[in-house]
Amino acid sequence: LPEDSTLGRRLRTLLATAEQITGGRLVDLGWIDAKRRLHLLLNPTLGEALRFDITTLQDGNDSVVRGRIPGEEDAVLAVAHPMKATRLVIVVFQRATLINGRSFFRVMLIAFGLAALLSAIGARLLARRLSKRGAKLAEAARNLADGDFSARVDLPGDDEVADIARAFNEMADRLEATQSGEREFLMSVGHDLRTPLTTIGGYAEALEEGGLDEASVGRIGGVLSSETGRLRRLIEDLMMLARLDAKEFTLRPESVDVAAHLRGIADTFQQRAADAGLRFLVDVEETGSFETDPDRLAQISGNLIENALRYTPEAGTVTFRVTNKEHSVVLEVVDSGPGIETEDLPRVFDRFFVAHRYRRVRPEGSGLGLSIVHRLVEAMRGTVTVSSGDTGTTFRVELPK
């Protein structure tokens, strides 16, 4: 403590008075630092020479520990007072021959009294410090409540207030990420709604003006039907994600021959693959029957196969593979497309990310299929991963039996 500080002067006066009361015996105040070293206020050099069970003192229990100074006859007593924030230690120097009976009791009584008084002083200082730190935290919380998602609070330390500050900053990070994600989500939805609506509006005007031959009307009808279907799929996917986010989604497990079920799902994509000029290979091991939700299993595998067909160029290959394990079933969808850049892999399951990032490769799709797969797999207590290189991408889903 600084010599001219108010607290320093008070403590030194208090310790000098205590020394007079104890009959000339030296009483000193110490504290333990993070490196488990004892420092004394009045006699810093003695603090380095003392031999104590520092662990006992550092625990902060109301206990007496005896120590000694090497080469000296003096015995040393230390009283540790339970103040976690300051780790105060009262040290009493006294000859070993005098430490008995009433003398010992008197010394300990004075030491505990000093500890109580110093605790009161320390508590006041600690309360003032906590008040200032709490005010910073409250200000950051008000800023966050007002919509400033960049609000953070810098409160270093290892006390409870610092723990709260770190938790606050983590919460603010998540809120900022959520707000940014919602903004991107709304922009993406707006874009994906605007495109088919613009197409539908343009052809509707052409029909209203009339003068079209039968072939043109038929072609326009096909376009309108296609764009309407695209809107319907987007809305259905949005509703599915909304139910998943609101935890209103319920699995309906039943006994299913998973291998047969997945072969049937894969068969529905054979014609589409042929029309796109792709090879679609199916390799499904026998799995037997176990409890699972067949509809969600179809949705997971269907979305992954559809995604692979969409991003694989003509003459490419898509492989759907199912491997049976003792306690799980592994679904893999492998394509020979252009691959996903390494820095994009962590965001593959974000809503609209792949659709917008790789729109130049395949402009179709709602951009929500992979996000739905990720959420469904989590709901079924499984895992989904993705790996990719310069060419080809593999999605791997493992579901428990």
Secondary structure as UniProt FT lines:
FT   TURN            3..4
FT   HELIX           6..21
FT   TURN            22..23
FT   STRAND          27..32
FT   TURN            34..35
FT   STRAND          38..40
FT   HELIX           44..49
FT   HELIX           54..58
FT   TURN            59..60
FT   STRAND          63..68
FT   TURN            70..71
FT   STRAND          74..80
FT   TURN            84..86
FT   STRAND          88..95
FT   HELIX           96..98
FT   HELIX           101..145
FT   TURN            146..147
FT   TURN            149..150
FT   HELIX           160..209
FT   HELIX           214..245
FT   TURN            246..247
FT   STRAND          254..257
FT   HELIX           258..267
FT   TURN            268..269
FT   HELIX           270..275
FT   TURN            276..277
FT   STRAND          279..284
FT   STRAND          289..292
FT   HELIX           294..311
FT   TURN            314..315
FT   STRAND          317..324
FT   STRAND          328..335
FT   HELIX           342..347
FT   TURN            348..349
FT   TURN            351..352
FT   HELIX           353..357
FT   TURN            358..361
FT   HELIX           369..379
FT   TURN            380..381
FT   STRAND          383..388
FT   STRAND          393..400
//
